[in-house]
Amino acid sequence: MTYVVRLRFLVFILALLFLVASASAGIIDELKARQKNLKTVKAAFSQEKHTELLRHPIRSKGVFYFKSQVGVRWQYDEMTVIYDGKTLYIYYPELEEAERLDDVSGFFGPLSFDIESLLKGFSMDAKKENGRIYLTLKPKRQMPFQSMEMMFPAGSAFPEEVKIKEETGDITVIKFKDVEINVPVPDELFVFTPPAGVKIRQRQFPEAQ
């Protein structure tokens, strides 16, 4: 391959990369525009965690709640996760225990799938197929997972499916259904008031490396 041919091939490859990057940015901007009108979300979800340690996946289900400028709530059958943008609570009713993590503002994006917030802590690639948008995200700093993939149905501001790959190699798949957008959601859902006798354990999120 002559120098001229190699140069032309390199220019062609760089042009393709530029087009892909531009298309990806345009798709991300489209999602951001959709989410500007997203005030609340209520959705049922099912979750499967696949790990090499177990033959069968760990299954759970529940209801997801989101309210802009207020918080996020994951109501599992066996536990509750509440996040107000600063403090994260994980409550285990059967154990009468709760865990509290403070100053974890970076968790809002991963917990709520807010694109604007996710862009602050993740690199993001996007593609569109048959109207659906597929995102692949990788954290810019150390987090408990390696990557996150999201699929948004045509015209939707909220994902239908999320796939998370952890540092351990475990994979968690979350699927949403019965998604209700901009319906009344009370602020009280995002406030954790521990019942009498519940022990709260203070946890520290590992520093980024």
N, C-alpha and C positions, 0 to 999 in steps of 0.2 A: 504494500500500500504506500503510494507516494505521499510526500508531505502535504501537497495540495489536497489530495483525497482525504487524508487524515484530518486536516483542518476543517474541510467542509463537513465531514462526519461529526466532528466535535461541535461545530456551530449548530448543526441539525439537532444533536442531542440536547444542547443547552437551550435551544428554542423550545423543544418539547417539554423540558423541565419547567421553563418559564410559563408555558401555557397551562401545564398541570397545576403549578402553584397559583396562577391567576384564577383558574377555575375553582380551585379549592377555596381560595379567599372569598370568591363570589358566593359560593354555597354557604360558607360560614356567615357572611353578612346577611344572607337571606334568612337563616335561622335566627340570628340576632334580632332582625326586624320582626319576625313572627313573635318572639318571646317578649317584645316590648309591650304587647297587649295581654300578656299572661299575668293575671292577678292572683288567681287561685287554681289549684288542681286537687281533685279527689279521684283516686283510682285504686282498684283492687290489683294485687300483685301475687305472683307465685315465684318462688326462688328455689334454685337447685345449686348446691355446692358440690363440685366434683373434686375428690381428693384421692391420691394414690393409696392412702392408708385404709380406705373403705371401699368395699366392692360396689356398693350402691350409693347414689348421691344423697346428700342430706337435703330434705325438702321442707320448706316452710312457706307460709302465705300470710297475707294480711291486707291492710289498707294504708295507702300512702296519702299524706296531706301536705300541701304546700300553700303558703300565703306570702305574697310579695311584701318585703320589708318587715315581716313578722317571724317566720320560721318554717321548719320542716319537721314532720312527724312520720315515723315509720311504725305503724301499729301492727306488730306481729302477734300471732296467737299466744306465744309464750313469753314475749318481752315487748318493751316499748323503747323507741329511740326518739329523743326530742332534741332539736338543735335550734337555738335562737340567733345564730350568727356569731356568737362568741363562746357560749358554753354548750357542751354536749353531755346529755344524760342518757345512760342505758339502764333501764329499770327491769329487774327480774322479779316479778310478783311472787312466784313460788318460793324463791330463796329469801324474800324480804330484804333484798339488797339492791343498790344502785351504784353505778360508777359515774363519776363526774370528771370531765376534762375541760379545763379552762383555756382561753386564748388559742382556740383552734379555728380561727376565721377562715383558713384555707379549705375547710371542709364543706363550706356552703355549696360550692360548685359541684363536687362529687355527690353530695347528698340530694341536691335539688335539680341537677342537670342543667343549671343555668350557664349558657354559653359565655356570656360576658365575664362571669366569675371564673369559669374554667380556663379561659385564655390567659389569665394572670399566672396560673401555675402549671399549665400544660401546653405542650406543642400539639398541634391539631391538624390532621389531614381529613379532607372531606371528598366524597364523590356522590353522584346522583345516578340512580338506575331506576327506570320505570316510575319516576316521580318520587321515589323514596330517597332519603338522604342517609348516608352511612358515614359515621365519624369514627376516627381512630385517634385516641389521645394517649400521650405518654407524659408522665410527670417530669417537671424540670428539676425537682429536688427529691430527696428520699421520701417515699411514702410506702404504705403497706402493700401497694400493688404496682405491677409493672406497666400495665396498660388497661385502657377501658375502650370498649367499642359500643356505639349506640346506633340504633336504627330508628329513624323518624318516618312515619307514614306520610304520604303525599299531603302537603298543606298543613301538617301538624307542627305545633310548637313543643310537643312533649313526646319523648321516645316511647316506642312500643316494646322495645327489647334492649337490654343492656347486658354486656358481657365483660366481666372483670377478671383479669389474670393476676394472681398474687405473686409475690416474690418466691413463695414456696412452690409455685407451679400449680397450685389449686386454682380452679376456675369456677366462678359463680355466674350463673345466668339468671337474670330477672326479667319476667314478662309481665306487662301491664295489660289490663282489660277494663272495660266499663269506665273509661276515662271521662271525667266531667271537668270541663274548663269554665272558670269564672263563675262558679256556684258559691253560695254562702258557706264560709268556713269560719267558725268562731275562733277568736284569738286565744281562748282558754286552752285550746288543744296544744298550744306551743309553750305552755307554762307547766313545769314539773313541780308538783307539790307532793312530797313524799308522805305516804300514809304513816301513821304512828307505828313506831317499832322498826321502820326500815333503816338499815345501816347504809350510809353513803361512803363509798371509798373514793378518795381523791387519786386520780391517775394523771400521769405526766406523759404527754406525747413525745416520742423521741425527737431530739434536735435534728434538723436537716444536716446532711453531710455534703 
